[in-house]
Amino acid sequence: MELNSILFSRIAWAGLVKLPIGGAHMPLVVEAVQHICNFVEYPENLSEFILTNGIKFRHGDFVSKDVESGHLVIGELVIFNNGIIVTSESPTEGMDIFLNALLVFMEKQLDIKFDESHEKTKIYTSQLEVTLAASLPQTPVEKEFIGILNKRFPDYGINLPQSGFEKSGVNFSFDISSIPDLPPIRFGIERRTGRPYPSNAYFTEASVPTSVHLGLL
């Protein structure tokens, strides 16, 4: 398996935030964020300083010796009154380092703390493009069904290529209907749209850190 690119990475950090007595002056929050990661776009108007709607920062550069390449490009950071969302096109491990540095600095400089009485939750999203050494394996039942498809579809004016149908992807998830506010948790892999099948290029998504995602492939 070869990693071609990291298409999208996200960490959704949920938890109650304890502001200092008297509240937090939002321009100071912006200043603290900019100290950690120099963003090109950041809130400048009072209407943008609404925590319930999310305070948005876009396209920042986080410099740290703890990050593998020495710096990390953050696509977007959104701060809510009950959580933080970070997106990038980099491994989630570096994003975790950024998020931890941000939380520590905000507590030190602004006395903004996480409520330890509330359970902390992190939801990861990792989307990758990879090249596999071979096509996805097919079970005997799947091969039998593919044979049926290859026979039936031409009856309806569909000219199939000589190779015919084959298994193009697989997805795994679980029932979250009984778990309030939990986003879909999944693992999936499927042919990369528009790429020739012999290239074995695949899109894959998993609700885990990047390193774990790669280990599952």
C-alpha angles and dihedrals in degrees: 000000000000126000109227100177146335104243100182138352128185138177117194108194113192126192143112115276120216111213120201119264107284092026132261125294102236097214088059089052089053091048091052092050091048089052090059098038125013104227124194092211122039137151114286104159127069090238089063093056096082112124095195089059093041128256105245130211122178136199107002135169117224112196118199137144087221091066114087097238095034094252140042130210111223113204096196140351120194120185119200131179088253105031152349131247122202124186131185144144091244135087114292090232090072090044089055089054090051093048093049092048090050094050093047093049094047091051092047097045103030104022090238106153138184115243103244091196088069120075112250117227132190122190116192129202119192122180118182141171112221139170115227124208090234142002119281110282118252126218120226090254091052091049090052092051092046088055089055091050092050090054099043105042096062087059087071098051097268112139106209123202116251091261091057124191123343138170106286102177151345133217134195128193140142137230109276096170091107094048110080119225095358112139119225112291113205151148118212142161128186142160114286107253113250096012120118111254093236088063089067090213112163139186113219133183130188136170093231138084116288096253092052090047091054091047091057094056 
